[in-house]
Protein backbone atom coordinates (compact mmCIF):
# COMPACT_ATOMS: atom_id res chain seq x y z
CA UNK A 1 0.00 0.00 0.00
CA UNK A 2 2.76 2.43 0.95
CA UNK A 3 4.72 1.45 -2.14
CA UNK A 4 1.76 2.18 -4.39
CA UNK A 5 1.22 5.54 -2.69
CA UNK A 6 4.90 6.39 -3.00
CA UNK A 7 4.92 5.36 -6.66
CA UNK A 8 1.85 7.50 -7.31
CA UNK A 9 3.42 10.51 -5.61
CA UNK A 10 6.63 10.09 -7.58
CA UNK A 11 4.66 9.81 -10.81
CA UNK A 12 2.69 12.97 -10.03
CA UNK A 13 5.87 14.81 -9.07
CA UNK A 14 7.50 13.75 -12.33
CA UNK A 15 4.50 15.06 -14.27
CA UNK A 16 4.79 18.36 -12.44
CA UNK A 17 8.47 18.63 -13.28
CA UNK A 18 7.74 17.91 -16.92
CA UNK A 19 5.00 20.54 -16.93
CA UNK A 20 7.32 23.12 -15.38
CA UNK A 21 10.02 22.24 -17.90
CA UNK A 22 7.59 22.56 -20.78
CA UNK A 23 6.38 25.92 -19.51
CA UNK A 24 9.96 27.15 -19.15
CA UNK A 25 10.76 26.06 -22.69
CA UNK A 26 7.65 27.78 -24.03
CA UNK A 27 8.53 30.95 -22.15
CA UNK A 28 12.05 30.88 -23.53
CA UNK A 29 10.73 30.50 -27.08
CA UNK A 30 8.30 33.38 -26.57
CA UNK A 31 11.15 35.54 -25.26
CA UNK A 32 13.16 34.76 -28.38
CA UNK A 33 10.15 35.61 -30.57
CA UNK A 34 9.70 38.94 -28.80
CA UNK A 35 13.40 39.76 -29.12
CA UNK A 36 13.38 38.87 -32.83
CA UNK A 37 10.25 40.96 -33.31
CA UNK A 38 11.88 43.94 -31.62
CA UNK A 39 14.98 43.55 -33.79
CA UNK A 40 12.86 43.39 -36.93
CA UNK A 41 10.91 46.45 -35.82
CA UNK A 42 14.13 48.41 -35.30
CA UNK A 43 15.42 47.37 -38.73
CA UNK A 44 12.18 48.42 -40.41
CA UNK A 45 12.21 51.74 -38.55
CA UNK A 46 15.78 52.39 -39.71
CA UNK A 47 14.86 51.62 -43.32
CA UNK A 48 11.84 53.91 -43.10
CA UNK A 49 14.00 56.69 -41.67
CA UNK A 50 16.53 56.25 -44.47
CA UNK A 51 13.81 56.29 -47.12
CA UNK A 52 12.30 59.40 -45.59
CA UNK A 53 15.68 61.15 -45.57
CA UNK A 54 16.31 60.18 -49.18
CA UNK A 55 12.88 61.45 -50.22
CA UNK A 56 13.52 64.74 -48.42
CA UNK A 57 16.90 65.10 -50.15
CA UNK A 58 15.37 64.40 -53.54
CA UNK A 59 12.60 66.88 -52.92
CA UNK A 60 15.16 69.47 -51.85
CA UNK A 61 17.27 68.82 -54.93
CA UNK A 62 14.25 68.96 -57.22
CA UNK A 63 13.13 72.21 -55.63
CA UNK A 64 16.57 73.72 -55.92
CA UNK A 65 16.74 72.97 -59.66
CA UNK A 66 13.70 75.13 -60.48
CA UNK A 67 14.30 78.76 -61.53
N, C-alpha and C positions, 0 to 999 in steps of 0.2 A: 504494500500500500504506500509506504513512504517512498519507495523507489519510483513508483508510478507518478506520485506527486512531484518528486524531485525532477523526474524526466519531463513532466509537463511544464514545470517552471523554467527549466533550462530551454525548452523549445520556445516558450513564449518570450523569454529574454533574447534568444537568438533572433526571433522575428522582429523584436523591437530594435535590435542593433542593426539589422538589415534595413529596416524602415528609416532609421536615423541616417545610415550611410547613403541610402537612396536620396533622401531629402538634401543631404549635404552636397551630393553630386549634382542634383538638379539646381541647387542654389549657385553652385560654382559655374555651371553652364549659363545660367541666367546672367550672372555677373559678367561673364565673358561676352555675352550678347550685348549687354548694355554698354560695355567698354567699346566694343566694335562699332556699335551704333553711334556713340559719341565721337569716335574717331572719324567715321564716315561723315557725320554732320559737320565737323570742323573742316574736313577736306572740301565738302560742297560749299561751305561758307567762304572759304578761301578762293575757290574758283569763281564764285559769284562776285566777290569783291574785285578780283582781277578783271573779270569781264566788265564790270561797272566802270572801273578805272580806264580800261581800254576804250569803252564807248564814250566816256567823257573826253578823253584825249582826241578821239576821232572827231567828235563834235566841235571841240575847240579848234582843231586844225581846219576843219571844213568852214567854220565861221571866220577864221582868220584869213582864208583864201579869198573871200568875197570882197569886192571893192566898196 
